């Protein structure tokens, strides 16, 4: 972790790691929490392998779904880690996404109270990190993490 380039969010989710993993890897579950409510999400592609596509759309207040994320998975370690970047599109083309280019690492660890959940978002330069923080990294990622926790904790026995 480089504090000049990276942003981090950590939380304990009171659900088994497999339940949290399923919320990330099952498109119908991912759609329930991936964007801050009241926005709605549609998963177009979720190809869980290195080089696989991660493509979502978003709708605001019932409007038509518009592009949200067109990314590529770099690593998928079952029940442990997901790494994706929007610097490369789902078709392996170089990208210049708005508002910032980033690589996100999601890490899941066993914790006595459930799952230790960590998001590390890497940026290429301090300006991109500062912009992402200014645009609401903590609020945005914090909100969707809370939504993920609510889903996982509500389905922990499912």
PLY file of the C-alpha trace (Angstrom):
ply
format ascii 1.0
element vertex 158
property float x
property float y
property float z
element edge 157
property int vertex1
property int vertex2
end_header
0.00 0.00 0.00
1.38 3.35 -1.10
-0.48 6.18 0.69
0.42 8.60 -2.12
-1.21 6.41 -4.78
-3.70 4.09 -3.07
-7.02 4.24 -1.23
-8.15 1.54 1.21
-11.41 0.57 2.84
-11.74 -2.25 5.38
-14.74 -3.76 7.11
-15.82 -6.89 8.94
-18.81 -8.52 7.29
-20.71 -10.78 9.66
-21.13 -13.61 7.19
-18.99 -16.54 6.04
-16.38 -15.85 3.41
-18.20 -18.13 0.93
-21.34 -16.00 1.26
-19.41 -12.78 0.60
-17.62 -14.44 -2.33
-20.98 -15.53 -3.77
-22.26 -11.94 -3.51
-19.31 -10.89 -5.69
-19.41 -13.77 -8.16
-23.13 -14.43 -8.73
-24.38 -11.79 -11.20
-27.89 -11.72 -9.70
-26.43 -11.01 -6.25
-23.85 -8.51 -7.53
-26.67 -6.53 -9.15
-28.28 -6.10 -5.72
-25.40 -4.14 -4.17
-22.77 -3.04 -6.72
-24.05 0.54 -7.21
-25.32 2.90 -4.50
-29.10 2.77 -4.05
-31.37 4.04 -5.45
-29.34 3.41 -8.61
-29.86 -0.03 -10.13
-27.22 -2.29 -11.66
-27.26 -4.76 -14.52
-24.36 -7.16 -15.00
-23.67 -7.62 -18.70
-20.56 -9.81 -18.33
-18.86 -11.39 -15.34
-16.19 -13.74 -16.63
-14.35 -14.77 -13.45
-10.88 -15.59 -14.73
-7.72 -13.61 -15.40
-8.41 -11.69 -18.60
-12.16 -12.11 -18.15
-14.68 -9.32 -18.61
-16.36 -7.33 -15.84
-19.03 -5.16 -17.47
-21.92 -3.46 -15.68
-24.60 -0.91 -16.52
-26.45 1.44 -14.23
-29.90 3.02 -14.16
-30.87 6.14 -12.26
-34.49 6.31 -11.14
-35.82 3.90 -13.74
-34.02 5.51 -16.65
-32.50 3.33 -19.36
-29.39 1.44 -18.31
-26.19 3.24 -19.29
-22.57 2.02 -19.26
-21.05 1.94 -15.78
-17.93 -0.24 -15.74
-16.02 -1.91 -18.57
-13.11 -3.68 -16.91
-10.91 -6.74 -17.04
-10.10 -9.19 -14.25
-6.40 -9.58 -13.58
-6.62 -12.21 -10.82
-9.35 -14.43 -9.45
-8.35 -16.53 -6.45
-11.47 -18.37 -5.30
-12.77 -17.29 -1.89
-9.70 -15.06 -1.38
-9.12 -12.30 -3.93
-10.48 -10.50 -6.97
-8.38 -7.99 -8.90
-9.76 -5.93 -11.76
-8.78 -2.82 -13.69
-10.61 -0.33 -15.83
-7.33 0.55 -17.59
-8.13 -2.32 -19.96
-11.62 -2.88 -21.34
-13.42 -6.20 -21.39
-12.13 -6.65 -24.94
-8.51 -6.05 -23.85
-8.31 -2.59 -25.40
-6.42 0.16 -23.58
-8.86 2.53 -21.89
-8.96 6.01 -20.46
-12.00 5.72 -18.21
-13.70 8.63 -16.55
-13.22 9.86 -13.92
-10.10 7.85 -12.97
-8.10 4.84 -14.06
-7.69 2.33 -11.25
-6.90 -1.22 -10.29
-9.00 -2.64 -7.45
-8.04 -5.57 -5.26
-10.78 -7.13 -3.14
-9.45 -9.41 -0.41
-11.48 -11.76 1.80
-10.04 -13.27 4.98
-11.51 -15.40 7.75
-12.30 -13.36 10.85
-13.76 -14.51 14.19
-16.86 -12.40 13.44
-17.23 -13.47 9.80
-15.16 -12.11 6.92
-12.41 -9.53 6.88
-13.15 -7.49 3.75
-10.54 -5.17 2.25
-10.62 -2.98 -0.83
-7.34 -1.56 -2.11
-7.68 0.79 -5.08
-4.43 1.65 -6.84
-3.92 4.74 -8.99
-1.14 5.63 -11.40
-0.33 9.04 -9.94
-1.08 11.14 -6.86
-3.43 13.40 -8.84
-5.68 10.47 -9.80
-5.73 9.25 -6.21
-6.61 12.75 -4.95
-9.37 13.11 -7.55
-10.86 9.72 -6.65
-10.81 10.67 -2.96
-12.36 14.09 -3.70
-15.10 12.52 -5.82
-16.16 10.41 -2.85
-14.18 7.17 -2.76
-15.02 6.62 0.92
-18.71 7.40 0.46
-19.15 5.49 -2.80
-17.17 2.36 -1.98
-18.35 2.62 1.62
-22.00 2.67 0.54
-21.70 -0.33 -1.76
-19.70 -2.21 0.88
-22.49 -1.56 3.39
-25.00 -2.84 0.81
-22.83 -5.93 0.25
-22.66 -6.51 4.01
-26.45 -6.16 4.35
-26.98 -8.70 1.56
-24.38 -11.16 2.85
-25.44 -10.86 6.48
-29.07 -11.33 5.50
-28.28 -14.45 3.45
-25.53 -15.92 5.62
-27.48 -19.11 6.17
-28.81 -19.31 2.60
0 1
1 2
2 3
3 4
4 5
5 6
6 7
7 8
8 9
9 10
10 11
11 12
12 13
13 14
14 15
15 16
16 17
17 18
18 19
19 20
20 21
21 22
22 23
23 24
24 25
25 26
26 27
27 28
28 29
29 30
30 31
31 32
32 33
33 34
34 35
35 36
36 37
37 38
38 39
39 40
40 41
41 42
42 43
43 44
44 45
45 46
46 47
47 48
48 49
49 50
50 51
51 52
52 53
53 54
54 55
55 56
56 57
57 58
58 59
59 60
60 61
61 62
62 63
63 64
64 65
65 66
66 67
67 68
68 69
69 70
70 71
71 72
72 73
73 74
74 75
75 76
76 77
77 78
78 79
79 80
80 81
81 82
82 83
83 84
84 85
85 86
86 87
87 88
88 89
89 90
90 91
91 92
92 93
93 94
94 95
95 96
96 97
97 98
98 99
99 100
100 101
101 102
102 103
103 104
104 105
105 106
106 107
107 108
108 109
109 110
110 111
111 112
112 113
113 114
114 115
115 116
116 117
117 118
118 119
119 120
120 121
121 122
122 123
123 124
124 125
125 126
126 127
127 128
128 129
129 130
130 131
131 132
132 133
133 134
134 135
135 136
136 137
137 138
138 139
139 140
140 141
141 142
142 143
143 144
144 145
145 146
146 147
147 148
148 149
149 150
150 151
151 152
152 153
153 154
154 155
155 156
156 157
